[in-house]
Amino acid sequence: MPAAKSITVISSPYHVGAYAQAVGNGPLALLDGGLIDKIRGQGVQVYETTLPRVDSFEGEIGKSFELLRLTSKAVTEAIDRDSFPIVLAGNCSSAVGVSAGLSASSKIEGDHGCVWFDAHDDFNTPDVLSSGYFDSMPVAMLANLCWKTLLKSIPGFKPMDLTKNFVHCGMRDVTELERSRVIEAGFTVVWGDAENKVDFQRELRSAMIEKSLASSMVHLDLDSLDISVGQVNKFSAPGGLLEEELVGCLTDIPERTKPLSLTVASYDPSFDVEGSIPPVAIRSVVSFIKAMIQAGYITTSE
Ligand SMILES: NC(=[NH2+])NCCC[C@H](N)C(=O)O
């Protein structure tokens, strides 16, 4: 894929298929906070699109998978126009649609990797899920470990080899079962820690050197941020990344792998009474775009 000539911001303002509910309000808050203008301020051409409502689909599961199909198509469509996709999502499961959309494009050769920022493993399957929170399975879905029939309905879906192609950064808010399942799965994790300060940037850098991923989707679940930065959603936790650490990590990524997409997910503004998160998220995204321009992966129109 040649250098992107523009960015396409694809908004998916939904929580389990419902428009503007809980984390579904996150994309709307980031847009209200001026994300698009801040990106345009870098001299990049920006297109915008919002996924349509899916109310006629069956229940939360049917609606959620229709959004993944739509996400896949929107991502492929952007890539095919040499436009870098930024997906603003309510649910982090959107990543599964993003990954499928990248695989579906003939412009991308070979398998892509994934750099995933999150306080959580998101590696549940329906058989081990105890909380009932549907949006806690996308990493298992990426690897085709559950929901196999519905995954096949997402255009381009291809299982990811997690041990080879996946790096997780910031995981800390996990049950004993979640932790042991992640360790057993054997994918790379830069663990967060509420007691001892972690050098996320250094550890992610060495993980990326070790993995040497040719190209990757970047997934930013905003609750990877430390709770002292702000309460991102009902699962926000201590021991995470400070703003400058997230900026440092995002800025390093284009030096180690070619980013193919960026997803920003899981922000529920109703938990962020002071509105601390949108400016942090927007500065982080803009720093990432600057690094992409610097690395020659996105061209400016100036
Ligand atoms: N990235 C997220 N916010 N994930 C949600 C985590 C949900 C939590 N592990 C649960 O099952 O209840």
The ligand as an ORCA input file, in Angstrom:
! r2SCAN-3c Opt
* xyz 1 1
  N     -11.866     -3.017     27.071
  C     -12.880     -3.119     27.864
  N     -13.422     -2.056     28.389
  N     -13.265     -4.351     28.167
  C     -14.265     -4.683     29.075
  C     -13.751     -5.609     30.101
  C     -14.842     -6.368     30.711
  C     -14.483     -7.262     31.849
  N     -13.311     -8.069     31.623
  C     -15.702     -8.135     32.048
  O     -15.841     -9.173     31.445
  O     -16.586     -7.744     32.762
*
